Amino acid sequence: MSGERPDERRQRASDLMHLNAMALEETERSLHDNAEDRANPAAAERLHRLADSMTDTARDIADRARDLAARDPEPERH
């Protein structure tokens, strides 16, 4: 937002990225549960693979969020 310092914007972006990663992990759990309820083994396997890829994506987002938050503050421009 306007008036925010670069480090505040970076922290807010990092926080939002963490929330997105957590949402993906919740979706991943739901997909695994849904896969367990499938009578069709091929469909269940596809859901498990999709869920696993979401886990990978969530991990990548969380890693990027940590890296973003850990950056040295940039000097303010006037």
Secondary structure, DSSP 8 states (H G I E B T S, - for coil): -TT--HHHHHHHHHHHHHHHHHHHHHHHHHHHHHHHT-S-HHHHHHHHHHHHHHHHHHHHHHHHHHHHHHS-------
